[in-house]
Amino acid sequence: MTSDYWILLSVIVALIVASGFFSGSETALTAVSRARMHLLEKNGDKRAAIVNALINRRDRLIGALLIGNNLVNILASVLATSAFLKLFGDTGLVIATIAMTVVIVIFAEITPKSWAISSADRFALAVAPLVGFVVAVLAPFANVTSFIVRGILRPFGIHFDATQSMLSAHEELRGAVEVLHREGSVVKDDRYRLGGILDLHELEVSDVMIHRTKMLSINCDDPAEAIVRQILDSPYTRIPVWKNEAENIVGIVHAKDVLRFVGSNEDLTKFDVMKIAAKPWFVPETTTLQDQLNAFLRKKAHIALVVDEYGEVKGIVTLEDILEEIVGEIADEHDIEVSGVQTQADGSVIVDGSVPIRDLNRALDWELPDDEATTVAGLVIHEAQTIPEEKQAFTFYGKRFVVMHREKNRLTQLRIRNL
């Protein structure tokens, strides 16, 4: 073999290495963690800044890498074919085709891409400066090819933006959390907390409020001693005050203000709850939890009255109710513990009809939908399209629901069994 052949072989090997570089770079920069690169750039990593600049123009990046990759592959194949034709004659074409296919697939595609996908972040940081130079050189050609591709796809109704994601940020985060949970990196409680934060913009205060039928309130016209006793016996710190009728809320009284009065006055007959009651805050039932949480923080408030479109009180929502959507049930020594969920020996679950679906899902790691109904009873009524009778059973979402008790039009207790 002459020196010319060794030089030609060296050039072909160099082109295969360049092809592997382009293939691995494309894979690494496509699979790189944008969140980690953003953090590294924020901490002063210049290579991470280059990575972020490249993936922000992903169409130009992919176009330049594909142009470079195809260019070196075609050149390597041409040179190899020329060499094999000189060595083996006409059969050299077949030998060159087989040999170059095997070499390119193994050493220029599979091996670098497998390496890149196994450590995408480190690979991307390592190749970022050189890829940045290549993209800058090939950018004019990449822009032309991108323009041609867009023109070809446009008649088919396909329009794309290099910076547009097919998923919203919330969906991407939720999907990432689910994947990490399946892989064991995120425990169930952390998954629900992260999911609760992401759900705040989708849920409304009507989904988490305490309904007016369960709302503890005080009649301002009751005797002073009875009002004080009722407030002190209550497990709640803030209590609505009504006048004439229960739906007419005229104030919110704080237990600490009552204690201050009791501590400084021996004569309870002088107590006037309306003098220490704060002005009630009314919010629409369609307010999202994210907006309501921000409003609570802005106003430095903890409780609000929820009203419907006609201005009638539907219930109350507290800052704690919203926080519980994130961290789960918050209980203290004064809370009245009413779980409403009892696991039976046969594997079934006895559930109070008023138990929120989200709480049941969290407790049992179920996935019952809560789009159309807030409580378990509401879900059964929605699916049955009627108010079921006692002992009536239904099957949906992979579970068997049996109505255990009903009071008037309310389903008070159900038995749920996994099918």
Secondary structure, DSSP 4 states (H G I P E B T S, - for coil): --HHHHHHHHHHHHHHHHHHHHHHHHHHHHHS-HHHHHHHHHTT-HHHHHHHHHHHTHHHHHHHHHHHHHHHHHHHHHHHHHHHHHHHGGGHHHHHHHHHHHHIIIIIIIHHHHHHHHTHHHHHHHHHHHHHHHHHHHHHHHHHHHHHHHHHHGGGT----TT--SS-HHHHHHHHHHHHHHHTSS-HHHHHHHHHHHHTTT-BHHHHSEEGGG---EETTS-HHHHHHHHHH-S-SEEEEESSSTT-EEEEEEHHHHHHHHHH-S-GGG--HHHHPBPP-EEETT-BHHHHHHHHHHHT--EEEEE-TTS-EEEEEEHHHHHHHHH-----TTS-----EEE-TTS-EEEETTSBHHHHHHHHT-----SS-SBHHHHHHHHHTS-PPTT-EEEETTEEEEEEEEETTEEEEEEEEE-
